């Protein structure tokens, strides 16, 4: 085989379970770097030229939106230097959020693929090497251009905007809804059967990213926590409501007042389905709350709504622009 003709793929590591091995005195810690992760894949040198970069070495719970903005800049640098695609390895805890950040702001159409592992390399059935190989194969596939940021685990190919982690430990934890996976791999072959609607990248702002809260509503909820939002200098709030967009009546007045001073996005704690608009009319219903100035998240869940609202505010978007963006996001 003429290896000179093989494509160049850049692998950038951030840490996480895929890079974790047991320490002497505690549980597994993210210790392995990108070079060590790639070297664990048999015959990878016959598939692609791999360039490795250790960008971070942390659990994914430590990653921030600012980190991913810097990461996207590094990704585009690698592409401009000749990589046909880029793979990011990280922990799975925040993978659905970090990949979504990159999907919102990235301008280049070359494949950017996030992957990770649910079982560290020392456990039976460790999935990291298989996931990394699959991600590299997706990153070098011409079929994966202009699909937005992708997430590849368990041989499934997900769009970042649809993917969700649904289990604490099962390797099949990642699923996509409402759109479903874009495709999958079989024997290393990439199969794409659908694609998400392209979105224009959002502008990157200057200065610190605005603080946006995320509040999940439970039975018997009151307005005590809401009273702290303004005091703590939050600039936006996402409320994960009951069902199709409902909250206890005791919270309505506080939410109304908050919506006057900042964008308040109404999402559902169910994680699936779209916020209703005109089915129920009782105080605290979706119709009542939207009439009071809250913004519908549409089909986005609370986690992704918080990411989107943060980036929109950072870029200087006003209330009506935020409403329009949520209304039209990812659909025709």
Rosetta silent file (secondary structure, phi, psi, omega in degrees, C-alpha in Angstrom):
SEQUENCE: XXXXXXXXXXXXXXXXXXXXXXXXXXXXXXXXXXXXXXXXXXXXXXXXXXXXXXXXXXXXXXXXXXXXXXXXXXXXXXXXXXXXXXXXXXXXXXXXXXXXXXXXXXXXXXXXXXXXXXXXXXXXXXXXXXXXXXXXXXXXXXXXXXXXXXXXXXXXXXXXXXXXXXXXXXXXXXXXXXXXXXXXXXXXXXXXXXXXXXXXXXXXXXXXXXXXXXXXXXXXXXXXXXXXXXXXXXXXXXXXXXXXXXXXXXXXXXXXXXXXXXXXXXXXXXXXXXXXXXXXXXXXXXXXXXXXXXXXXXXXXXXXXXXXXXXXXXXXXXXXXXXXXXXXXXXX
SCORE:     score description
SCORE:     0.000 S_00000001
   1 L     0.000  135.366  176.520    0.000    0.000    0.000 S_00000001
   2 L   -84.384  100.912 -176.704    1.247    3.486   -0.868 S_00000001
   3 H   -72.352  -14.575  179.278    0.908    5.284    2.444 S_00000001
   4 H   -63.580  -24.834 -177.967    1.870    8.606    0.836 S_00000001
   5 H   -88.551   -1.387 -178.220   -1.650    8.823   -0.573 S_00000001
   6 L   -71.172  145.435  179.560   -3.356    8.367    2.798 S_00000001
   7 L   -72.060  156.793  175.950   -5.361   11.339    4.134 S_00000001
   8 E   -96.632  123.591  176.693   -4.213   13.397    7.114 S_00000001
   9 E  -119.746  134.144  178.345   -6.556   13.349   10.118 S_00000001
  10 E   -97.513  129.922  176.161   -5.926   15.429   13.227 S_00000001
  11 E  -113.995  121.978 -178.538   -6.794   13.904   16.630 S_00000001
  12 E  -117.104  125.032 -176.458   -7.082   16.329   19.541 S_00000001
  13 E  -103.599  143.024  177.882   -7.494   14.963   23.073 S_00000001
  14 E  -119.073   -4.407 -176.862   -9.221   16.673   25.997 S_00000001
  15 E   109.925 -145.943  177.217   -9.098   13.876   28.585 S_00000001
  16 L    87.805 -176.824 -177.464  -12.122   11.967   29.876 S_00000001
  17 H   -58.106  -39.354 -178.821  -12.861    8.253   30.336 S_00000001
  18 H   -57.800  -26.400 -178.062  -11.317    7.326   26.992 S_00000001
  19 H  -107.814   12.145 -171.696   -8.000    8.618   28.386 S_00000001
  20 E  -101.203  138.979  172.178   -8.406    7.394   31.969 S_00000001
  21 E  -134.250  153.944 -177.829   -6.535    4.652   33.797 S_00000001
  22 E   -60.721  139.776  174.921   -6.659    3.756   37.506 S_00000001
  23 L   -92.121  174.807 -177.762   -4.372    5.730   39.781 S_00000001
  24 L   -69.558  -35.707 -170.308   -2.540    4.304   42.779 S_00000001
  25 L  -116.760  -10.243 -177.644   -4.752    5.842   45.437 S_00000001
  26 L  -135.999 -172.071  176.135   -8.025    6.788   43.701 S_00000001
  27 L   -71.756 -167.587 -176.307  -10.252    5.760   40.823 S_00000001
  28 E   -65.473  140.604  179.056   -9.433    6.263   37.149 S_00000001
  29 E  -127.205  147.016 -179.802   -7.936    9.621   36.136 S_00000001
  30 E   -69.891   99.193 -172.089   -7.494   11.108   32.613 S_00000001
  31 L  -114.688  -36.357 -175.301   -3.827   10.260   32.059 S_00000001
  32 L   -73.762  140.935  178.177   -3.397    9.035   28.457 S_00000001
  33 L   -98.193  178.772 -175.932   -2.646   11.604   25.767 S_00000001
  34 H   -59.982  -39.893 -179.352   -3.734   11.684   22.120 S_00000001
  35 H   -61.247  -44.075 -179.723   -0.600    9.864   20.919 S_00000001
  36 H   -67.557  -35.782  178.080   -1.187    6.970   23.309 S_00000001
  37 H   -65.154  -43.376 -179.084   -4.872    6.736   22.325 S_00000001
  38 H   -68.642  -39.742 -178.956   -4.023    6.535   18.626 S_00000001
  39 H   -64.756  -18.039  178.968   -1.224    4.012   19.169 S_00000001
  40 L   -78.884   -6.822 -179.910   -3.759    1.637   20.776 S_00000001
  41 L   -93.283  116.458 -178.513   -5.526    1.231   17.401 S_00000001
  42 L   -60.809  135.266  172.493   -4.031   -1.720   15.434 S_00000001
  43 L    58.672   26.810  179.807   -2.727   -0.833   11.936 S_00000001
  44 H   -62.227  -26.696 -178.743   -3.960    2.754   12.094 S_00000001
  45 H   -69.703  -11.916  176.493   -0.943    3.737    9.975 S_00000001
  46 H   -93.318   -4.703 -177.843   -2.473    1.822    7.059 S_00000001
  47 L  -104.027  -42.714 -176.946   -5.716    3.824    7.282 S_00000001
  48 L  -161.102  157.950  165.811   -4.602    7.445    7.636 S_00000001
  49 E   -80.110  126.898 -176.908   -1.771    9.728    8.611 S_00000001
  50 E  -112.759  126.395  172.275   -2.609   10.832   12.138 S_00000001
  51 E  -105.522  131.924 -174.309   -1.473   14.092   13.696 S_00000001
  52 E  -116.599  144.306  177.337   -2.003   14.250   17.465 S_00000001
  53 E  -141.569  129.788  172.977   -2.461   17.189   19.839 S_00000001
  54 E   -94.301  103.363 -175.717   -3.076   17.160   23.605 S_00000001
  55 E   -88.952  -41.874  176.962   -5.310   20.210   24.102 S_00000001
  56 E  -143.773  163.387  176.818   -6.591   19.453   27.628 S_00000001
  57 E  -140.493   68.308 -171.584   -6.213   16.615   30.116 S_00000001
  58 E  -139.394  159.252  165.933   -9.324   16.922   32.296 S_00000001
  59 L   -62.136  148.606 -175.307  -12.637   15.251   33.124 S_00000001
  60 H   -68.576  -14.716  175.033  -15.261   16.690   30.791 S_00000001
  61 H   -65.791  -17.113  179.988  -17.064   18.210   33.778 S_00000001
  62 H   -91.764   -7.197 -178.666  -14.230   20.775   33.845 S_00000001
  63 L   -75.063  151.200 -179.845  -14.697   21.951   30.250 S_00000001
  64 L  -127.310  167.787  174.996  -16.276   25.343   29.548 S_00000001
  65 H   -60.007  -40.703  178.515  -17.832   27.108   26.583 S_00000001
  66 H   -58.752  -39.820  177.655  -14.682   29.243   26.404 S_00000001
  67 H   -58.564  -42.994 -175.599  -12.575   26.073   26.106 S_00000001
  68 H   -73.507  -32.880  173.894  -14.595   24.899   23.120 S_00000001
  69 H   -60.297  -44.965  176.623  -14.397   28.286   21.399 S_00000001
  70 H   -64.979  -37.876  179.057  -10.596   28.023   21.651 S_00000001
  71 H   -61.750  -43.927 -179.951  -10.781   24.396   20.525 S_00000001
  72 H   -61.161  -37.968  176.071  -12.700   25.324   17.366 S_00000001
  73 H   -62.830  -39.571  176.921   -9.998   27.834   16.518 S_00000001
  74 H   -66.815  -40.266  178.424   -7.394   25.060   16.910 S_00000001
  75 H   -58.973  -49.291 -178.319   -9.519   22.720   14.774 S_00000001
  76 H   -65.024  -32.019  175.702   -9.730   25.205   11.915 S_00000001
  77 H   -63.226  -42.727  179.156   -5.982   25.771   12.122 S_00000001
  78 H   -62.693  -40.475  179.202   -5.427   22.021   11.650 S_00000001
  79 H   -65.896  -43.150  179.045   -7.722   21.982    8.613 S_00000001
  80 H   -65.108  -20.615  178.174   -5.972   24.975    7.083 S_00000001
  81 L   -92.026    2.330  172.614   -2.687   23.097    7.550 S_00000001
  82 L   122.041   -6.554  178.851   -3.945   20.123    5.520 S_00000001
  83 L   -69.856  135.059  177.863   -6.091   17.853    7.699 S_00000001
  84 L   -77.911  -22.040  178.628   -9.147   16.486    5.843 S_00000001
  85 E  -164.947  166.429 -176.390  -10.977   16.184    9.144 S_00000001
  86 E  -131.148  138.166  176.376  -10.519   16.486   12.898 S_00000001
  87 E  -114.865  133.420  175.788  -11.446   14.129   15.749 S_00000001
  88 E  -110.129  126.573  172.652  -11.927   15.317   19.339 S_00000001
  89 E  -105.920  134.296 -179.257  -11.656   12.816   22.196 S_00000001
  90 L  -159.249  176.032  174.348  -13.182   13.792   25.532 S_00000001
  91 L   -69.760  151.995 -175.334  -15.297   12.599   28.423 S_00000001
  92 L   -83.433  -13.246 -175.271  -18.896   11.758   27.642 S_00000001
  93 L   -56.650  -41.054 -176.799  -20.475   13.664   30.558 S_00000001
  94 L  -116.729   14.251 -174.090  -20.627   16.954   28.639 S_00000001
  95 H   -60.455  -36.775 -179.745  -20.086   15.706   25.091 S_00000001
  96 H   -67.225  -24.446  178.066  -23.610   16.609   23.965 S_00000001
  97 H   -86.933  -46.260 -178.180  -22.968   20.207   25.077 S_00000001
  98 H   -63.498  -42.030  178.929  -19.399   20.708   23.859 S_00000001
  99 H   -64.674  -34.122  179.680  -20.150   19.303   20.424 S_00000001
 100 H   -68.838  -38.414  175.743  -23.211   21.579   20.204 S_00000001
 101 H   -56.032  -49.871 -178.051  -21.097   24.660   20.993 S_00000001
 102 H   -64.037  -35.801  179.103  -18.807   23.846   18.074 S_00000001
 103 H   -63.649  -33.080 -177.883  -21.790   23.171   15.810 S_00000001
 104 H   -76.044  -29.900 -169.448  -23.164   26.657   16.532 S_00000001
 105 H  -113.729  -14.335 -172.817  -19.985   28.638   15.853 S_00000001
 106 L   -76.735  140.834 -176.431  -17.847   26.709   13.372 S_00000001
 107 L  -103.432  -28.356 -177.280  -17.601   28.095    9.821 S_00000001
 108 L   -79.287  151.385 -176.333  -15.635   25.423    7.924 S_00000001
 109 L   -96.078   -2.295  179.448  -17.447   22.470    6.335 S_00000001
 110 L   -67.879  153.728 -175.555  -14.792   19.782    6.838 S_00000001
 111 E   -62.761  131.522  170.005  -15.733   16.967    9.229 S_00000001
 112 E  -122.756  119.363 -170.240  -15.364   17.647   12.943 S_00000001
 113 E  -124.546  124.777  174.314  -16.094   14.526   14.966 S_00000001
 114 E   -97.595  141.254  175.098  -16.408   14.161   18.741 S_00000001
 115 E  -149.675  171.990 -179.219  -15.991   10.774   20.395 S_00000001
 116 L  -168.053 -155.266 -179.582  -15.264    9.241   23.784 S_00000001
 117 L  -150.090  152.146  174.605  -15.758    6.069   25.779 S_00000001
 118 L   -99.642  -17.427  178.888  -18.037    4.692   28.457 S_00000001
 119 L  -127.321  127.421 -177.400  -15.481    2.147   29.724 S_00000001
 120 L   -69.227  163.479 -171.174  -11.888    3.094   30.433 S_00000001
 121 L   -60.199  -15.855 -178.489   -9.079    1.110   28.731 S_00000001
 122 L   -92.507   -4.428 -177.093   -8.501   -1.191   31.734 S_00000001
 123 L   -93.648  154.722  173.348  -12.106   -2.489   31.896 S_00000001
 124 L   -61.377  135.479  178.654  -13.600   -5.501   30.131 S_00000001
 125 L    74.025   24.890  179.175  -15.283   -4.405   26.926 S_00000001
 126 L   -55.674  133.097 -171.973  -13.433   -1.086   26.754 S_00000001
 127 L  -108.255   -0.468 -172.909  -14.910    0.860   23.839 S_00000001
 128 H   -62.786  -48.372 -177.041  -12.472    3.751   23.419 S_00000001
 129 H   -64.095  -41.299  178.469  -10.252    2.388   20.647 S_00000001
 130 H   -64.377  -41.625  178.579  -13.212    1.202   18.555 S_00000001
 131 H   -65.829  -40.194  179.646  -14.938    4.571   18.945 S_00000001
 132 H   -65.897  -43.024  177.237  -11.759    6.465   18.044 S_00000001
 133 H   -60.138  -45.759  179.280  -11.183    4.338   14.935 S_00000001
 134 H   -61.200  -40.640  179.819  -14.792    4.893   13.837 S_00000001
 135 H   -64.719  -38.929  177.375  -14.469    8.629   14.424 S_00000001
 136 H   -64.364  -41.013  179.458  -11.289    8.747   12.312 S_00000001
 137 H   -65.144  -36.025  176.066  -13.042    6.881    9.508 S_00000001
 138 H   -69.381  -42.603 -177.604  -15.914    9.374    9.630 S_00000001
 139 H   -62.382  -28.476 -178.285  -13.537   12.353    9.729 S_00000001
 140 L   -96.122    4.038 -176.869  -11.806   11.186    6.516 S_00000001
 141 L   -88.511  126.070  175.339  -15.045   10.414    4.650 S_00000001
 142 H   -59.661  -24.133 -179.474  -16.092   12.778    1.811 S_00000001
 143 H   -69.096  -13.380 -173.688  -19.711   11.877    2.661 S_00000001
 144 H  -103.411    8.764  173.860  -19.389   13.730    5.964 S_00000001
 145 L   -72.096  146.355  175.176  -18.567   17.187    4.629 S_00000001
 146 L    61.668   26.729  177.726  -21.071   19.971    5.344 S_00000001
 147 L  -102.105    3.653 -174.091  -22.968   17.888    7.928 S_00000001
 148 L    78.464 -176.121  178.849  -22.101   20.102   10.891 S_00000001
 149 L   -68.730  137.375 -176.749  -20.367   18.774   13.980 S_00000001
 150 E  -115.562  156.252  174.680  -20.752   15.024   14.386 S_00000001
 151 E  -127.151  125.653 -176.533  -20.649   12.652   17.350 S_00000001
 152 E  -124.260  116.710  171.729  -19.564    9.045   16.760 S_00000001
 153 E  -148.062  148.752  175.446  -19.899    6.268   19.339 S_00000001
 154 L    57.785   29.487  179.811  -20.975    2.633   19.098 S_00000001
 155 L    67.439   10.623  173.296  -20.691    2.894   15.271 S_00000001
 156 E   -97.833  144.362  179.084  -23.558    5.415   15.166 S_00000001
 157 E  -112.054  113.519 -176.180  -23.086    8.810   13.527 S_00000001
 158 E  -110.640  149.800  166.843  -25.042   11.576   15.277 S_00000001
 159 E   -81.311  137.790 -177.299  -25.549   15.254   14.568 S_00000001
 160 L   -58.104  -34.008 -176.166  -24.372   17.313   17.557 S_00000001
 161 L   -71.103  -20.185 -177.370  -27.665   19.212   17.668 S_00000001
 162 L  -103.187  -18.221 -166.792  -29.680   15.992   18.123 S_00000001
 163 E   -76.992  145.896  179.526  -27.448   13.815   20.299 S_00000001
 164 E  -141.666  141.891  170.493  -28.208   13.039   23.960 S_00000001
 165 E   -90.096  126.078 -169.654  -26.549   10.955   26.636 S_00000001
 166 L  -120.501   -0.097 -177.999  -29.271    8.788   28.181 S_00000001
 167 L  -146.813  146.879 -176.610  -27.533    6.340   30.538 S_00000001
 168 L   -73.591  -26.188 -172.821  -24.837    6.670   33.197 S_00000001
 169 L  -142.024  -15.398 -177.179  -22.774    3.635   32.152 S_00000001
 170 L   -69.558  130.850  179.150  -24.238    1.726   29.186 S_00000001
 171 L   -60.853  -19.991  178.005  -22.032    1.923   26.040 S_00000001
 172 L   -93.397   29.795 -173.840  -25.205    2.450   23.987 S_00000001
 173 L   -67.759  -29.601 -172.316  -26.013    5.614   25.939 S_00000001
 174 E   -88.432  124.278  177.268  -25.931    8.063   23.010 S_00000001
 175 E  -133.229  165.820  179.075  -29.102    8.484   20.971 S_00000001
 176 E  -123.917  130.818  171.772  -30.478   11.210   18.728 S_00000001
 177 L  -151.941  148.001    6.503  -33.896   12.796   18.821 S_00000001
 178 L   -82.409   -5.855 -170.753  -35.983   14.164   17.272 S_00000001
 179 L   -84.601  -19.372 -174.025  -33.923   13.570   14.136 S_00000001
 180 L    76.399  165.514  178.039  -32.358   10.157   14.778 S_00000001
 181 L   -59.673  151.203  176.161  -28.774    9.255   13.810 S_00000001
 182 L   -78.148  -24.027 -178.457  -27.522   10.548   10.468 S_00000001
 183 E   176.335 -161.937 -179.389  -25.979    7.171    9.692 S_00000001
 184 E  -158.121  176.271  175.822  -23.653    4.457   10.919 S_00000001
 185 E  -114.769  141.538  172.628  -20.523    2.480   10.094 S_00000001
 186 E  -133.134  122.788 -178.652  -20.338   -1.124    8.901 S_00000001
 187 L    51.533   37.022  178.921  -16.957   -2.822    8.475 S_00000001
 188 L    80.688   -0.238  179.070  -15.389    0.618    8.530 S_00000001
 189 E   -92.633  133.755 -179.031  -17.614    1.944    5.747 S_00000001
 190 E   -86.714  129.451  177.849  -19.481    5.176    6.408 S_00000001
 191 E  -123.093  116.867  178.229  -23.177    5.180    5.579 S_00000001
 192 E  -110.847  125.624 -176.269  -25.081    8.500    5.690 S_00000001
 193 L  -115.135  -13.651  177.679  -28.856    8.334    5.292 S_00000001
 194 L  -155.442  169.118  175.037  -29.982   11.804    6.360 S_00000001
 195 L  -147.185  151.960  179.045  -28.598   15.207    7.241 S_00000001
 196 L   -81.493  157.730 -178.091  -29.633   18.111    9.440 S_00000001
 197 L   -72.400  127.089 -177.918  -30.578   21.461    7.968 S_00000001
 198 L   -60.489  144.244  176.041  -27.536   23.756    7.783 S_00000001
 199 L  -121.043  139.412  174.194  -27.453   26.750   10.131 S_00000001
 200 L   -64.611  137.792 -179.719  -25.395   29.888    9.618 S_00000001
 201 L   -63.278  143.803  178.425  -22.662   30.043   12.284 S_00000001
 202 L   -80.798  146.285  178.998  -23.318   32.363   15.194 S_00000001
 203 L   -68.919  145.129  175.374  -20.939   35.272   15.775 S_00000001
 204 L   -87.439  131.038 -177.142  -18.384   34.971   18.557 S_00000001
 205 L   -84.652 -178.750  176.150  -18.654   37.789   21.067 S_00000001
 206 L  -109.302  150.355  178.153  -16.059   39.791   22.942 S_00000001
 207 L    78.314 -170.241 -177.001  -15.368   39.555   26.659 S_00000001
 208 L   -68.186  148.993  176.955  -16.772   36.957   29.056 S_00000001
 209 L   -73.788  131.991 -177.777  -19.647   34.726   28.027 S_00000001
 210 L   -57.599  145.965  176.853  -22.865   35.801   29.801 S_00000001
 211 L   -77.105  124.849  177.550  -24.039   33.733   32.754 S_00000001
 212 E  -124.968  124.220 -179.036  -27.168   31.742   31.874 S_00000001
 213 E   -86.062  158.821  175.534  -28.934   29.689   34.529 S_00000001
 214 E  -132.292  115.940 -174.884  -30.692   26.352   34.098 S_00000001
 215 E  -120.947  120.869  178.148  -33.539   25.585   36.501 S_00000001
 216 E   -96.152  126.916 -175.414  -35.410   22.274   36.549 S_00000001
 217 L   -86.948  134.239  174.958  -38.927   22.501   37.975 S_00000001
 218 L  -121.873  167.789 -178.576  -40.177   19.884   40.435 S_00000001
 219 L   -59.485  136.694 -179.196  -43.506   19.297   42.127 S_00000001
 220 L    78.211   13.716 -178.896  -44.250   21.900   44.770 S_00000001
 221 L   -63.200  146.528  178.007  -41.724   24.334   43.301 S_00000001
 222 L  -127.348 -167.192 -173.184  -41.839   27.951   44.500 S_00000001
 223 L   -98.977   10.239 -176.724  -40.164   31.230   43.587 S_00000001
 224 H   -61.136  -47.303  179.936  -37.322   31.204   46.150 S_00000001
 225 H   -66.409  -35.600 -179.887  -34.623   30.126   43.675 S_00000001
 226 H   -62.693  -32.218 -179.554  -35.934   32.524   41.043 S_00000001
 227 H   -64.673  -22.949 -178.372  -35.393   35.416   43.435 S_00000001
 228 H   -83.722  -18.880 -173.416  -31.657   34.662   43.411 S_00000001
 229 H   -58.475  -50.412 -179.529  -31.234   34.799   39.635 S_00000001
 230 H   -67.006  -39.558 -178.467  -31.124   38.566   39.365 S_00000001
 231 H   -63.428  -28.498 -176.481  -29.052   38.957   42.534 S_00000001
 232 L   -93.951   12.435  174.641  -26.360   36.631   41.140 S_00000001
 233 L    64.542   31.061  170.848  -25.953   38.663   37.934 S_00000001
 234 L   -71.419  146.346 -179.653  -27.327   36.061   35.558 S_00000001
 235 L  -109.754    0.689  177.109  -28.134   37.491   32.143 S_00000001
 236 E  -167.279  163.119 -178.174  -30.482   34.756   31.010 S_00000001
 237 E  -145.954  138.305  169.976  -32.402   31.753   32.305 S_00000001
 238 E  -113.632  128.183 -179.180  -33.631   28.446   30.899 S_00000001
 239 E  -109.521  117.827  174.152  -36.519   26.830   32.754 S_00000001
 240 E   -87.072  101.094 -171.888  -37.035   23.086   32.365 S_00000001
 241 E   -90.258  174.603  170.700  -40.772   22.957   32.944 S_00000001
 242 E   -67.536  148.752  166.798  -43.265   20.153   33.371 S_00000001
 243 L    43.908 -126.149 -175.483  -44.598   18.473   30.236 S_00000001
 244 L   -85.986    8.915  177.244  -45.313   20.786   27.318 S_00000001
 245 L   128.628   48.931 -174.192  -44.346   23.971   29.196 S_00000001
 246 E  -123.016  145.573  176.682  -45.994   24.195   32.613 S_00000001
 247 L  -135.925  161.328  175.178  -44.895   25.485   36.023 S_00000001
 248 L   -61.419  146.976 -179.195  -46.606   25.833   39.435 S_00000001
 249 H   -57.616  -29.531 -178.556  -48.753   28.948   39.776 S_00000001
 250 H   -64.668  -15.744 -177.560  -46.512   30.088   42.647 S_00000001
 251 H   -99.622   -7.956 -170.618  -43.675   30.679   40.166 S_00000001
 252 H   -64.259  -47.897 -176.959  -45.596   32.662   37.544 S_00000001
 253 H   -62.130  -43.437 -179.424  -45.162   36.160   38.975 S_00000001
 254 H   -64.940  -39.814  177.846  -41.420   35.721   39.549 S_00000001
 255 H   -66.080  -38.370  177.708  -40.932   34.355   36.016 S_00000001
 256 H   -61.127  -44.967 -179.990  -42.929   37.254   34.594 S_00000001
 257 H   -66.114  -39.929  178.500  -40.701   39.776   36.366 S_00000001
 258 H   -63.798  -39.276 -177.598  -37.532   37.987   35.254 S_00000001
 259 H   -66.379  -17.516  175.455  -38.719   37.946   31.636 S_00000001
 260 H   -75.985  -32.573 -172.891  -38.900   41.739   31.746 S_00000001
 261 H  -101.842  -15.276 -178.237  -35.224   42.059   32.665 S_00000001
 262 L  -157.757  160.451  174.245  -33.633   39.142   30.804 S_00000001
 263 E   -67.843  128.536  175.680  -34.423   36.423   28.239 S_00000001
 264 E  -120.420  115.583 -175.900  -36.184   33.490   29.911 S_00000001
 265 E   -98.950  132.924 -178.891  -36.413   30.372   27.744 S_00000001
 266 E  -101.568  113.871  175.742  -39.091   27.768   28.428 S_00000001
 267 E  -121.659 -179.431 -178.350  -38.052   24.158   27.750 S_00000001
 268 E  -112.397  138.201  178.059  -39.359   20.793   28.931 S_00000001
 269 L   -72.748  -10.662  178.721  -37.774   18.576   31.560 S_00000001
 270 L   -68.813  -25.838  179.792  -38.980   15.539   29.558 S_00000001
 271 L    83.053  -12.932  179.401  -36.130   16.074   27.070 S_00000001
 272 L  -133.206  152.509  179.323  -38.276   15.108   24.086 S_00000001
 273 L    90.854  173.503 -175.764  -41.008   16.797   22.118 S_00000001
 274 L  -108.477  146.443  174.359  -41.722   20.449   21.447 S_00000001
 275 L   -60.636  130.712  178.484  -42.964   23.127   23.816 S_00000001
 276 L   -70.874  166.256 -179.180  -46.690   23.578   23.280 S_00000001
 277 L  -126.173  -33.298 -172.817  -48.115   26.974   22.356 S_00000001
 278 L  -149.368   30.176  179.448  -51.878   26.973   22.656 S_00000001
 279 L   -88.824  -40.918 -177.785  -53.144   23.712   24.154 S_00000001
 280 L  -120.219  146.353 -175.634  -53.521   24.790   27.820 S_00000001
 281 L  -125.968    9.547 -179.029  -54.536   28.166   29.213 S_00000001
 282 L   -73.419  160.125  176.175  -54.378   27.870   33.028 S_00000001
 283 L   -57.689  125.289 -176.132  -52.000   30.131   35.031 S_00000001
 284 L    93.862    0.374  176.200  -48.553   28.615   34.617 S_00000001
 285 L   -81.380  171.504  179.973  -49.456   26.870   31.348 S_00000001
 286 H   -61.022  -41.360 -179.002  -47.450   27.251   28.149 S_00000001
 287 H   -64.485  -43.077  179.161  -49.954   29.727   26.667 S_00000001
 288 H   -63.169  -46.667 -176.062  -49.923   31.831   29.824 S_00000001
 289 H   -68.448  -40.501  178.411  -46.107   31.843   30.128 S_00000001
 290 H   -66.546  -36.234  175.556  -45.464   32.656   26.465 S_00000001
 291 H   -64.706  -25.059 -178.802  -47.967   35.514   26.706 S_00000001
 292 L   -87.822    3.263  174.281  -45.943   36.811   29.677 S_00000001
 293 L   106.052   -0.582  175.503  -42.781   37.087   27.574 S_00000001
 294 L   -70.619  154.707 -175.481  -41.062   33.745   28.033 S_00000001
 295 E  -106.316  129.375  177.975  -39.354   32.321   24.922 S_00000001
 296 E   -72.374  134.634  175.120  -40.188   28.856   23.616 S_00000001
 297 L   -80.174   -5.220 -174.806  -37.190   26.551   23.217 S_00000001
 298 L    66.234 -125.234 -178.861  -39.088   24.665   20.512 S_00000001
 299 L   -96.481   -3.068  179.760  -37.716   21.118   20.386 S_00000001
 300 L   -73.355  141.121  176.960  -34.398   21.873   22.086 S_00000001
 301 L   -80.575 -179.957 -176.010  -33.918   20.473   25.580 S_00000001
 302 H   -64.200  -41.755 -178.717  -32.710   22.524   28.530 S_00000001
 303 H   -60.576  -48.605 -178.040  -28.994   21.730   28.133 S_00000001
 304 H   -74.053  -31.145  175.777  -28.840   22.767   24.501 S_00000001
 305 H   -62.819  -40.047  178.724  -31.162   25.739   25.080 S_00000001
 306 H   -64.200  -42.815  177.621  -28.735   27.059   27.699 S_00000001
 307 H   -60.855  -48.769 -177.354  -25.807   26.705   25.268 S_00000001
 308 H   -63.070  -45.033  179.841  -27.705   28.424   22.474 S_00000001
 309 H   -63.149  -39.638  179.128  -28.927   31.279   24.666 S_00000001
 310 H   -60.610  -46.834 -178.325  -25.394   31.821   26.022 S_00000001
 311 H   -67.505  -39.900  178.465  -23.885   32.072   22.534 S_00000001
 312 H   -62.536  -46.212  179.082  -26.693   34.330   21.274 S_00000001
 313 H   -64.084  -40.045  178.814  -26.297   36.716   24.206 S_00000001
 314 H   -59.786  -36.455  179.387  -22.517   36.678   23.810 S_00000001
 315 L   -82.813    1.592  175.354  -22.947   37.747   20.201 S_00000001
 316 L    90.155   14.395 -178.974  -25.195   40.648   21.201 S_00000001
 317 L   -66.006  141.573  177.227  -28.581   39.245   20.143 S_00000001
 318 L   -94.970  174.408 -174.041  -31.668   41.082   21.413 S_00000001
 319 H   -53.244  -49.331 -176.822  -34.947   39.618   22.660 S_00000001
 320 H   -67.384  -34.929  177.607  -36.704   39.495   19.270 S_00000001
 321 H   -67.200  -38.745  177.992  -33.623   38.004   17.582 S_00000001
 322 H   -64.475  -44.414  177.454  -33.404   35.339   20.273 S_00000001
 323 H   -57.906  -47.569 -177.896  -37.099   34.476   19.825 S_00000001
 324 H   -64.048  -39.425 -177.740  -36.705   34.201   16.060 S_00000001
 325 H   -66.882  -45.087  176.766  -33.596   32.053   16.312 S_00000001
 326 H   -62.746  -39.648 -179.112  -35.208   29.564   18.681 S_00000001
 327 H   -61.373  -37.111 -171.716  -38.353   29.513   16.517 S_00000001
 328 H  -104.763    1.866 -171.989  -36.436   28.661   13.361 S_00000001
 329 L   -66.144  124.715  169.702  -33.567   26.586   14.698 S_00000001
 330 L    67.878   20.754  179.570  -32.903   23.388   12.795 S_00000001
 331 L  -149.472  167.441  175.126  -36.153   23.258   10.831 S_00000001
 332 L  -113.211    0.000    0.000  -37.915   24.641    7.794 S_00000001
